[in-house]
Amino acid sequence: MDRGTFLFGLWCLGISGLFLAGTVYAYSPFADGGRTAPRVGGVYGPTHK
């Protein structure tokens, strides 16, 4: 298998994994309301609009 094909497959797998994680957490950076990003290890992002 060509290295480029392998890297493209990994990239597609990563995008699919992020999509599934976003679906599980029902998180969207553009959503209004109570949906917030999962907070991991006390790391907090911006909370204002």
C-alpha positions as YAML, in Angstrom:
chain: A
units: angstrom
residues:
- id: 1
  name: MET
  ca: [0.00, 0.00, 0.00]
- id: 2
  name: ASP
  ca: [1.22, 3.48, -0.85]
- id: 3
  name: ARG
  ca: [2.16, 5.74, 2.07]
- id: 4
  name: GLY
  ca: [-0.15, 8.51, 0.80]
- id: 5
  name: THR
  ca: [-3.11, 6.14, 0.71]
- id: 6
  name: PHE
  ca: [-2.34, 4.98, 4.23]
- id: 7
  name: LEU
  ca: [-2.11, 8.56, 5.57]
- id: 8
  name: PHE
  ca: [-5.35, 9.50, 3.81]
- id: 9
  name: GLY
  ca: [-7.05, 6.50, 5.44]
- id: 10
  name: LEU
  ca: [-5.78, 7.60, 8.86]
- id: 11
  name: TRP
  ca: [-7.04, 11.13, 8.22]
- id: 12
  name: CYS
  ca: [-10.49, 9.81, 7.24]
- id: 13
  name: LEU
  ca: [-10.55, 7.60, 10.32]
- id: 14
  name: GLY
  ca: [-9.69, 10.59, 12.53]
- id: 15
  name: ILE
  ca: [-12.44, 12.74, 10.99]
- id: 16
  name: SER
  ca: [-14.96, 9.92, 11.45]
- id: 17
  name: GLY
  ca: [-13.86, 9.44, 15.07]
- id: 18
  name: LEU
  ca: [-14.28, 13.14, 15.82]
- id: 19
  name: PHE
  ca: [-17.71, 13.10, 14.18]
- id: 20
  name: LEU
  ca: [-18.77, 10.13, 16.32]
- id: 21
  name: ALA
  ca: [-17.38, 11.74, 19.49]
- id: 22
  name: GLY
  ca: [-19.32, 14.92, 18.69]
- id: 23
  name: THR
  ca: [-22.46, 12.86, 18.19]
- id: 24
  name: VAL
  ca: [-22.02, 11.06, 21.51]
- id: 25
  name: TYR
  ca: [-21.49, 14.30, 23.45]
- id: 26
  name: ALA
  ca: [-24.08, 16.22, 21.35]
- id: 27
  name: TYR
  ca: [-21.49, 19.00, 21.11]
- id: 28
  name: SER
  ca: [-21.34, 21.66, 18.46]
- id: 29
  name: PRO
  ca: [-19.16, 24.76, 18.66]
- id: 30
  name: PHE
  ca: [-21.92, 26.68, 16.86]
- id: 31
  name: ALA
  ca: [-24.91, 25.54, 18.94]
- id: 32
  name: ASP
  ca: [-26.80, 27.93, 21.18]
- id: 33
  name: GLY
  ca: [-28.09, 26.92, 24.56]
- id: 34
  name: GLY
  ca: [-26.91, 24.47, 27.14]
- id: 35
  name: ARG
  ca: [-24.63, 22.31, 25.04]
- id: 36
  name: THR
  ca: [-21.09, 22.69, 26.27]
- id: 37
  name: ALA
  ca: [-17.84, 20.96, 25.51]
- id: 38
  name: PRO
  ca: [-16.83, 18.08, 27.76]
- id: 39
  name: ARG
  ca: [-14.42, 19.37, 30.40]
- id: 40
  name: VAL
  ca: [-11.39, 17.18, 30.84]
- id: 41
  name: GLY
  ca: [-8.93, 17.49, 33.70]
- id: 42
  name: GLY
  ca: [-10.02, 20.94, 34.83]
- id: 43
  name: VAL
  ca: [-9.24, 22.58, 31.49]
- id: 44
  name: TYR
  ca: [-11.88, 25.19, 30.77]
- id: 45
  name: GLY
  ca: [-12.45, 27.00, 27.51]
- id: 46
  name: PRO
  ca: [-14.17, 30.32, 26.91]
- id: 47
  name: THR
  ca: [-17.63, 30.58, 28.46]
- id: 48
  name: HIS
  ca: [-18.73, 33.87, 26.90]
- id: 49
  name: LYS
  ca: [-20.30, 34.59, 23.55]
...
